[in-house]
Amino acid sequence: MLIHVLQNHTSLETISLKFLLSGHSFLPNDSHFRDVECSLKTHQRLYTLDDYTDIMKTCRRKNKFIVNRIKPQNMVSVVNLEKKQINWLNLHEITLKKKILLCYL
């Protein structure tokens, strides 16, 4: 998906993704997941995607989340990436540049 965005966005030249080593730290978004999970525990009945979206939007009093639902036509296949033999557990950074894909181990 990120390659697609990079190739089709006029001002982007590089996208860099950095991964933490397993067991050594936590990602900043862990607290975001915690906020949503805590709010989910207080709701007994969630039937639709809108129910979950509402919880995400209202689970914080300050710095509320902006929730955007992805549309099916915006989905991009990752089938080709799945076929590559990459040792994902040893991967620490992926740098995407226009027309070039670099992976650092």
ZIJOKA-V674738 format. One record per backbone hydrogen bond with DSSP energy under -1.0 kcal/mol. CO is the residue of the C=O (numbers start at 1). NH is the residue of the N-H. Records with the same first field share a line. If there is no record, write none. Layout:
CO=NH + NH
//
This chain:
1=5
2=6
3=7
4=8
13=98
15=96
17=94
21=24
27=30
29=33
30=34
31=35
32=36
33=37
34=38
35=39
36=40
37=41
39=42
40=43
48=52
49=53
50=54
51=55
52=56
53=57
54=58
55=59
71=74
72=75
78=82
79=83
84=86
86=88
87=90
92=19
93=104
94=17
95=102
96=15
97=100
100=97
102=95
104=92 + 93
//
